[in-house]
Amino acid sequence: MLDGKNSSMNEENSLKSKILLAEDDGAMRRFLEISLQRAGYEVVSAEDGLAAMQIALTENFDAVITDAVMPNLTGHDLCRILRQNPNFKGVPLIILSGLEQETASDVEHDCADVYLVKNANLKEELTKELTRFIADKA
């Protein structure tokens, strides 16, 4: 039986936006998990694009954040595949990369909504973009 405290915690958790995070670098994945959780998001993590795609087919998400270059299935390929799935039609897809030379045309080709460079401002830029996208969906 749930008491009032547990009931309100369950309601709070059900109101959190659910994010799928695909990142092959363990330290970066943990940094992003903690940053997103502190910003109030529920985070489901995958260690590569293939694992992320398998998770995406079984759960609903409010946004997907993926590293550009990963083993088994790249973030670019993951975005193209998810865009073909009707369940992800309105879901924001964000690509992260350590490479600054990718351009807006790369993002359009990937079907991603945003391309962010992994730099010192990543945490702030990522939470800003998520807030903007998820507020637009509400």
KOLTIFI-905388 format. One record per residue: residue in one letter; x, y, z of N, C-alpha, C in turn. Coordinates in steps of 0.001 Angstrom, whole numbers. Each point is the difference from the previous one (the first is absolute). Layout:
<A,<X,Y,Z>,<X,Y,Z>,<X,Y,Z>>
...
***
This chain:
<M,<839,-1184,0>,<-839,1184,0>,<878,1240,0>>
<L,<-368,978,-816>,<792,1222,-101>,<-471,1019,1017>>
<D,<960,644,646>,<-389,1102,869>,<27,1286,-817>>
<G,<-357,1107,573>,<-55,1273,-709>,<1330,397,-603>>
<K,<1091,-251,730>,<1333,387,-488>,<362,-791,-1254>>
<N,<-164,-1322,28>,<325,-812,-1175>,<-909,323,-1169>>
<S,<-1257,273,268>,<-931,336,-1060>,<426,1283,-712>>
<S,<400,1017,751>,<421,1256,-628>,<1306,-185,-745>>
<M,<889,-875,478>,<1242,-266,-714>,<-307,-685,-1326>>
<N,<-943,-923,-18>,<-364,-674,-1240>,<-602,980,-1001>>
<E,<-840,913,490>,<-580,1004,-881>,<1084,893,-563>>
<E,<967,404,825>,<1086,854,-454>,<821,-714,-1062>>
<N,<339,-1271,226>,<780,-759,-966>,<-749,-183,-1312>>
<S,<-1313,-166,50>,<-752,-204,-1220>,<-86,1284,-819>>
<L,<227,1153,633>,<-39,1271,-703>,<1339,354,-637>>
<K,<1071,-686,358>,<1305,280,-561>,<38,-406,-1467>>
<S,<682,814,-800>,<208,-364,-1397>,<1047,-1098,-63>>
<K,<-240,-958,-873>,<864,-1172,-103>,<937,158,-1202>>
<I,<1298,-114,273>,<1030,215,-1010>,<741,-1310,-252>>
<L,<209,-327,-1284>,<865,-1122,-374>,<1366,583,-329>>
<L,<1025,-488,679>,<1367,481,-185>,<855,-1132,-552>>
<A,<616,210,-1160>,<907,-981,-594>,<1400,616,-51>>
<E,<915,-567,776>,<1375,520,84>,<923,-1158,325>>
<D,<1026,-209,-834>,<887,-1139,212>,<1112,270,1005>>
<D,<322,1237,251>,<1028,335,992>,<-639,-11,1385>>
<G,<455,-917,853>,<-611,-175,1317>,<21,1244,867>>
<A,<1107,718,14>,<96,1202,827>,<-930,1097,-511>>
<M,<-55,181,-1311>,<-887,1013,-577>,<-1460,-392,223>>
<R,<-301,-1292,-147>,<-1371,-475,226>,<-430,301,1433>>
<R,<855,-289,954>,<-332,245,1417>,<-154,1495,267>>
<F,<885,827,-568>,<-100,1451,152>,<-1351,502,-522>>
<L,<-386,-472,-1176>,<-1263,434,-588>,<-1197,-522,795>>
<E,<76,-1250,461>,<-1081,-559,834>,<-230,874,1229>>
<I,<1074,301,713>,<-109,793,1226>,<-512,1401,-313>>
<S,<539,617,-1039>,<-424,1356,-373>,<-1484,41,-347>>
<L,<-451,-974,-779>,<-1405,-31,-402>,<-920,-335,1176>>
<Q,<425,-915,862>,<-804,-329,1180>,<-125,1212,916>>
<R,<1085,725,180>,<-51,1210,844>,<-883,1071,-612>>
<A,<-123,-15,-1325>,<-882,953,-676>,<-1458,-458,31>>
<G,<-249,-1188,594>,<-1367,-464,185>,<-491,-1023,-1007>>
<Y,<895,-561,-801>,<-403,-982,-1004>,<211,-1426,497>>
<E,<-829,-905,-478>,<222,-1428,193>,<874,-446,-1174>>
<V,<1090,-701,283>,<958,-366,-1042>,<122,-1509,-111>>
<V,<-110,-493,-1227>,<264,-1399,-315>,<1221,9,-905>>
<S,<1060,-710,401>,<1267,58,-727>,<277,-1271,-781>>
<A,<736,185,-1099>,<465,-1111,-824>,<1464,250,-338>>
<E,<766,-1104,-106>,<1438,129,-222>,<375,119,-1477>>
<D,<-957,-168,-903>,<267,210,-1421>,<-1323,181,-741>>
<G,<89,275,-1297>,<-1196,270,-783>,<-925,-1192,-150>>
<L,<562,-1183,-115>,<-822,-1199,-143>,<-822,-254,1269>>
<A,<639,111,1150>,<-719,-162,1270>,<-1076,1075,141>>
<A,<306,1221,-414>,<-978,1090,70>,<-1195,-286,-896>>
<M,<262,-516,-1197>,<-1099,-304,-906>,<-896,-1093,591>>
<Q,<601,-1009,606>,<-787,-1072,613>,<-868,545,1131>>
<I,<549,897,808>,<-765,613,1087>,<-1117,873,-574>>
<A,<317,761,-1037>,<-965,923,-603>,<-1225,-735,-541>>
<L,<183,-1234,-417>,<-1111,-765,-553>,<-926,-564,1078>>
<T,<428,70,1268>,<-805,-574,1073>,<-573,1026,969>>
<E,<465,1239,-65>,<-454,1034,932>,<-290,1291,-749>>
<N,<-745,894,635>,<-271,1319,-566>,<922,1017,650>>
<F,<469,957,-810>,<915,1028,496>,<-454,1371,-458>>
<D,<358,1006,811>,<-308,1383,-344>,<1117,636,-823>>
<A,<1203,-591,28>,<1138,485,-788>,<1051,-1101,-52>>
<V,<845,70,-1033>,<1118,-923,-143>,<1266,825,-180>>
<I,<1011,-338,795>,<1315,638,-99>,<977,-1101,-372>>
<T,<761,214,-1070>,<923,-1031,-439>,<1350,573,-388>>
<D,<1039,-736,348>,<1338,317,-468>,<14,-250,-1506>>
<A,<789,771,-727>,<61,-156,-1450>,<710,-1285,-399>>
<V,<1137,-274,643>,<834,-1138,-399>,<13,-1033,1120>>
<M,<-577,-1172,-306>,<-51,-1099,973>,<152,-1315,-748>>
<P,<385,-1058,720>,<75,-1310,-638>,<-1403,-575,-255>>
<N,<-72,-954,-891>,<-1197,-768,-347>,<-1018,795,-810>>
<L,<-342,1189,401>,<-932,852,-736>,<311,1440,404>>
<T,<366,832,-954>,<361,1383,333>,<-1231,800,401>>
<G,<229,1118,641>,<-1090,890,346>,<-696,548,-1230>>
<H,<773,234,-1065>,<-585,474,-1258>,<-989,-1033,-544>>
<D,<414,-1266,0>,<-879,-1066,-486>,<-1204,-185,923>>
<L,<228,92,1297>,<-1095,-120,967>,<-1070,1048,-279>>
<C,<405,1232,-220>,<-969,1071,-287>,<-780,-278,-1278>>
<R,<686,-444,-1042>,<-690,-307,-1260>,<-1024,-1123,203>>
<I,<363,-1024,747>,<-917,-1125,264>,<-1194,455,839>>
<L,<263,756,1059>,<-1091,450,872>,<-968,917,-743>>
<R,<496,829,-890>,<-870,898,-751>,<-972,-762,-899>>
<Q,<344,-1228,-360>,<-894,-818,-828>,<-1084,-677,829>>
<N,<150,4,1320>,<-960,-626,901>,<-1062,1026,386>>
<P,<-1274,-290,-253>,<-1062,967,323>,<-31,417,1469>>
<N,<461,-865,904>,<14,347,1425>,<982,1122,317>>
<F,<934,285,-902>,<1013,1031,235>,<-198,1213,-890>>
<K,<-1164,99,-623>,<-253,1105,-920>,<225,1366,659>>
<G,<-533,221,1173>,<128,1297,655>,<1021,34,1118>>
<V,<804,-1053,117>,<976,-86,1089>,<1291,707,-413>>
<P,<479,954,795>,<1255,668,-339>,<1183,-957,54>>
<L,<834,62,-1031>,<1219,-804,-81>,<1191,940,31>>
<I,<897,-232,948>,<1164,869,189>,<1273,-823,-174>>
<I,<883,470,-874>,<1286,-670,-215>,<1090,786,713>>
<L,<857,-724,714>,<1158,580,673>,<1267,-503,-679>>
<S,<977,877,-155>,<1248,-435,-614>,<1162,824,512>>
<G,<1168,-615,2>,<1229,708,328>,<566,729,-1205>>
<L,<-593,-221,-1168>,<482,622,-1231>,<-754,1283,-282>>
<E,<735,1089,-138>,<-652,1281,-261>,<-268,235,-1480>>
<Q,<619,-782,-873>,<-143,291,-1411>,<-1322,-441,-618>>
<E,<-813,-740,731>,<-1299,-355,-550>,<-870,1246,-42>>
<T,<-881,49,-965>,<-780,1214,-232>,<-1488,-277,119>>
<A,<-770,1052,-175>,<-1456,-132,49>,<-489,-954,-1081>>
<S,<667,-37,-1153>,<-431,-914,-1062>,<180,-1451,431>>
<D,<1012,-280,831>,<169,-1359,528>,<-1189,-364,875>>
<V,<-459,927,795>,<-1137,-249,886>,<-1255,-263,-834>>
<E,<-219,800,-1029>,<-1165,-208,-851>,<58,-1380,-648>>
<H,<1166,-394,-452>,<173,-1310,-634>,<-288,-1123,994>>
<D,<327,205,1262>,<-204,-1013,1040>,<-1434,-40,504>>
<C,<-781,980,-347>,<-1362,136,513>,<-4,404,1470>>
<A,<1112,451,512>,<58,479,1384>,<-529,1429,53>>
<D,<-429,396,1181>,<-512,1359,181>,<1105,974,391>>
<V,<990,-501,725>,<1079,855,495>,<1310,-774,-22>>
<Y,<1057,725,-279>,<1351,-537,75>,<748,825,1037>>
<L,<528,-649,1033>,<757,709,1029>,<1413,-569,88>>
<V,<962,904,173>,<1398,-400,144>,<271,-255,1481>>
<K,<714,-1082,262>,<403,-310,1375>,<1106,966,389>>
<N,<-390,1024,741>,<966,989,472>,<-377,407,1421>>
<A,<635,1027,504>,<-226,419,1385>,<-1431,476,250>>
<N,<-715,399,-1041>,<-1366,503,145>,<-1063,-1050,-277>>
<L,<402,-1247,-199>,<-945,-1044,-418>,<-1174,-143,962>>
<K,<253,-72,1277>,<-1073,-203,973>,<-1058,1092,-107>>
<E,<425,1239,-62>,<-934,1126,-87>,<-743,-5,-1333>>
<E,<722,-220,-1085>,<-624,2,-1324>,<-1002,-1149,-131>>
<L,<350,-1150,514>,<-875,-1165,-94>,<-1284,211,791>>
<T,<113,458,1229>,<-1212,216,799>,<-855,1126,-597>>
<K,<635,1006,-582>,<-746,1083,-654>,<-802,-540,-1185>>
<E,<631,-823,-829>,<-691,-570,-1162>,<-1123,-938,432>>
<L,<249,-832,993>,<-1037,-905,479>,<-1190,771,538>>
<T,<262,1027,777>,<-1072,828,554>,<-827,609,-1133>>
<R,<682,516,-1006>,<-697,619,-1141>,<-859,-1021,-731>>
<F,<551,-1167,-325>,<-747,-1010,-741>,<-1167,-556,797>>
<I,<243,-319,1243>,<-1049,-638,799>,<-1091,999,351>>
<A,<350,1259,193>,<-1015,1045,223>,<-852,184,-1248>>
<D,<617,-107,-1188>,<-749,133,-1254>,<-996,-1135,-184>>
<K,<340,-1203,516>,<-886,-1161,-132>,<-1194,90,950>>
<A,<185,689,1116>,<-1055,46,1030>,<-1183,838,-420>>
***
